């Protein structure tokens, strides 16, 4: 299926359309291949096989562009599709659409074998959001989009990494866990697809002692103070396991490019409330390095990642 925010047009209006592929419909209890938009309905269109409607996409909730145009084939008592009069001109909806060939008849379709639509009214989403069919709920559009894009997740990842290697694994619906190599060892990095921002960079502490996201050889040494170049002349590295936090709001609402102040305690709590990670170093081997700072030849680790809205 696909999911869009849409508007319906009549044929006299010039409109812009998008057709997007999504992996999930808006109902979290349904796992199907779908397409999706958020848009408004302006009026019926009868291009091709009637009845049908043109869709203007207001917002992409998830997925990539497949086509520049979209006409949705509606029902007329056949083909298990809702009738056109259910979506009046000018109305705004979140739709989960069946792709071509998924339903009898031609073109894209909205199925009425369950509920695959949500009405948007005054910046609220109304309908069977995450309950049973015909169970009407109301949720702000902002909260709905967060829950749609970032559903709850719990993921455990294990691996072995050697000097200079990069480790990357996907998790959740949109994230990557990365161990990014550097001359001293590795940095824990969390990224969202399509962004370069390290979403875990606001893990405390910010100053004076090693950050849990940093993994260096002297942290694992029996004699850390032998490393002359250790930052801040710290007496020890971070504890094991290493706990870190992350959120897609980092670099956007929180400490974005135009931020003119320090991050607040409340914002750090918001990050923690969204995403938490815990990396455990299981085994490792050190090799001698310069200035008494050993290098990590290899490391076995596991990481637990939990979060979402």
N, C-alpha and C positions, 0 to 999 in steps of 0.2 A: 504494500500500500504506500501512498504518498500523503504528506500533510502540508497544507498551505493556509495562509491567511489571505482571503480572497474578496473581490467585489465582482458582481455580475453586471455586464454591460449590455446595451442594445447595439444594433449594428451601426447606428449613426455616430457612435462615439469612437474616436480613435483610442485604442487601448494598448497597453504594454503587457505582455504575458510572459511568464516563466513556467518551466516544467522541471520539477526537481525530483530526484530520487532519494527516498528515505528508507531507513532500516526498520523503523518502528512507527506504528500509529500512535495517536495521542493517548489512547487508553492503555495504561501500563499492564493491564491483565492480558492484553492481546499482543502476540508476537507474530507479525506477518510482514511480508514484503509489501511496501506501500509507497505512495507518493504523497507529498504534502505541501500545503500553502496556508498562509493567513491572508484573507482578502475580503473583498466586498462584492455584492451581487447587484449589478445595475439593471439588467433586464434580460429576458430570454433572447437567445440567438437561435436561428434555425438553419445554420450552415450545415451542410451534410445531412446526416440522418436525424430527423426531428424526433422528439424534442431534445434540445441541447442548449447550453449556456456558455457564454464566454466568461473567463475568469481573469481578473486583474490581481496580480500578486502584490500584496503590501509588504510582506516580510517572509523571509526564508527561516524556518525553524531548524532545519537540519538537512544535510545532503548537498549534492552538487547539481549544477545545471545540466540537463540532458537536451533540452529543446527550447526554442524561443517562444513557442506558442502553445496554448492549451484551450481546448474546447471539451466540455464535460457532457457526455451523453446522459440524459435523464430518463426517468421512467414514464411509461404510459400504460401501466398495468401489466407490463411484461418485463422480463429480464432481471427481476429482483433489484430494481433501482427505485429510489424515491421519486415522487412527481415533482415537476418543476415549480409548482405553486408553493411548495414548502419553503423555497428560498426566494423571498420577494426582492424586487429590484432595490438596490441601495443597501441591502443588509450585509453585515460583515460576519465572517465565519472562520473557524478553524476546521479544515476538511481533511479527512483521510481518504485518498482516492485509490481505486483499483486501477492498475495499469492495463494497457490494451491487451485483449486476449484473456484477461482474468475473469471477465463476465461474458455471458452471451450477448450478442449484439456488437456494435462497432464502438471503438474509441474508449476513452477514459470514462470511469463510472464511479458514482457514490453508491456503495452497497447499502441496502436497508435490511440485510439479514441480521444486523446488529445496529448499534448506533455509532456512526463514523463522522459525526459532525458536532461542533460546539458553537453556539451563538456568542458573538462578542457584543456586549452592550455596555457603554460608558466605561470602557477600559476594564470590564470584568468579563470573564469567560463563564458561560452558563450551560449546563448540560450534564450528561453522565461522565464526569471527568475521570473518576477512578472507582466508581461504584458499579452497581448493577444497571441493566438496561432500564430506562425510564426513571432512574434515580437521579433527580435534578440537584446539582450542587452549584454554588457560585464561588469563584476564586478570582483574585485580581490577575490581570493579564501578565503582569510582571512575575508574580509567583508561579503562574502556570508555565511560563517560558522557562524559568529556572528549573522547575521540576521536570519538564520535558527534555531540556538539554542536558541536565545533570542529575539523572535518577540515582538513587542510593546504590552504593557499591561496597563490596568487601572482597579484597583480592590478596592472596599470598603469592609471592614470587621468590624463587630460590635460584642460586646460580654460583658459578665460579668465574672469577675474572683475574686476568694476569696483567702485569705491568704494561701500561700504554694502551690497553684495550678499552673500548667503549661498550657499555652494556645498555641495552634499550629493550623495554617491554611495554606493550600497550596495557591499559587497564581502564575500568569504568567505560563510559561511552565516548570520551573525547580526550583522554589523557595518555601521556607516556611517562614511565619511570625511567630515568637515565642515570647511570654512573658515568660522569664526564671525566676523562683522564686529564691530569695536569702533571707537571714535573714532580710534585710531592706525593701524588696518589690519585684521589678522585674527589669530585664534588657531586653531591646528591642534587639532582635537577628534576623538577616536575614541569612538563610542558603540556599545553593544550594544542591540539591539531591546528595548524595555521598561524600559530603565534610563536615568537622567539622568547617571550618572557619566561623567566624561571619563577614559577608560581610558589615555590617554597623559599624564596630569598628573604622573606620576612620572619623566618624562624629565629627565635631568641636563643642566646643573647647576641646583640649587635656588636658589642665592643669588649675588649680587654681579656676575654678568654676564648678558646677555640669554639667555633660553632659546630653543632652536631652534624651539619651537612658536609663538613670537611672530613675527609679520611686521609690521614698521613701516617707514614711509617713510625715516626716518633711517638704518636699516640699509643702504639701497640708495644712499644719498647719497655723492657724491664727497668730501664734507667732513662726516662724522658729528658731529664736535665742535661744529659750528655749531648743532646742536639743543640749546638750553639746557635743555629738559625731559627729555632722555634719561635713562633709569634708571641709577643708579649712576655717572653721568658716564663711561660706557663709551666707549672709543676706537673701537670698531667693533661691528657687529652680528654675528649668527651667520654662520658660513661657509655657502656655497652649494655643494652641496646641504645641506639641513637634515635631520639624522637624529633620529628619535624612536622610542620604544618604547611598547608597550601590551600589556595583558593583561586578560581578564575577571576575573582575581583581584583587580585594583585595586578598592578599595572593599568587598571581601569579605574574603578571607583576608589580603590585603595592605592595610594602612592603611585598615581599615574604620571604621565609625562608633564602635566601642568601642575603637579602638587607643589604647594608653597609652604608646607609645614611638615613636621615630623609625624610619623605614624602614631596613632593614639592606642591606648590600652584597649579601648572598645573595638577598634579595627582589628587588633591582634586576636581578640576573642572571636570576632566574626570569621577570621581565617581559620582558627582552630575549630569552630563549629562546623565549617564546611568539610575540611579534609585533614586527616591525621595519618602520619606514617611512622613506622617503627622498624629500623634496620638493625639486625643482629649480625655481628661478625662471628661466624661459627668456628672457622679455622683460618690460619694464615701462615705465611712464611716470609721472614724478613731477610734482607741481604744488606751487607755493609754499604754505607753511603758516605758522602763527603761531610766533613765537620761534625762527625758523630751522629748524623741524621740518617737512620736506616731507610731503605726502600722496601716496599711491599712487592715481593715476587709474585705471589698469588693470594687470593682471598676467597674463601667460601662464605656465603652470606644468605640471609633470608630477609625479606621485607614484607610487612603487613600494611596494607593500604585500605583505609576506610573513609567514607564520606558521602557527599551528595546532599541533595535537598529532599 
